[in-house]
Amino acid sequence: MKKTVLLTALAFALIAAVPAHAQLDGCSDSPENPTLILAGLAGGAYALSSVRMRIRARRAAKKQ
């Protein structure tokens, strides 16, 4: 279930980033790219969560 929640959060972050990159009138040389920043943050959060779940699974397996 956590994986579904994280993928949903990633999808919402990407959807929210599209309007944030609203420089359609000409200034396309912007130094920041909100889409990449949000995608990187969401990917990092997903990676940390995945690592935590794997560690917990190993600890649970050792206790049994």
N, C-alpha and C positions, 0 to 999 in steps of 0.2 A: 504494500500500500504506500509506503514511503516513497518508493521509486515513482509511482504514479503522481504523487503530490509534487515531487521535485520536477518531474517533466512538465507538469502543468504550470508550475511557477516559472520554469524556463520559457515556456511558450508565452505566458503573460508578459514576462520581461522583454522578450523580443517584440511582441506586439506593441508594448509601451514605448519601445525605443524607436520604432519607425516614425511616429510624429515628432519625436525629439530631434531627429535629423532632418529638420524642415528648412534647410537652406537651399531652397529651390530657385531663388531669385538671382543667383549668380555667384555668391561667395562659396565656391565649392572647395577652396583650399583651407578649410578650417583645420586647426591642429588637433582638435578633439573629434572623436567619432563615438557618439553615445551608444550606437548599436554595438560596436565592438567592446566597449567598456562594460555594458550591461551583460553581454554574452559571456565575457570573461569572468565577471563576478558570479553569474549563475553557474557557469561551468566549475568554478572553484568551489562553490557551495555544494554542488553535486558530488564533486570528487571527495571533499571532506566527509560528507555524509556517507558515501560509499565505503570509505576507509573505516569509519566508525562502526558501520554495520558489520564489516568483515572481522574487525577486532572483537566485537561482542559475540559474533558467531563462534570464533575460535575459543574464547573464554568459556562460553556455554558448553562447547564440545569437550573441553578439558575437565570441566566439573562433573561430567557424567561418567 
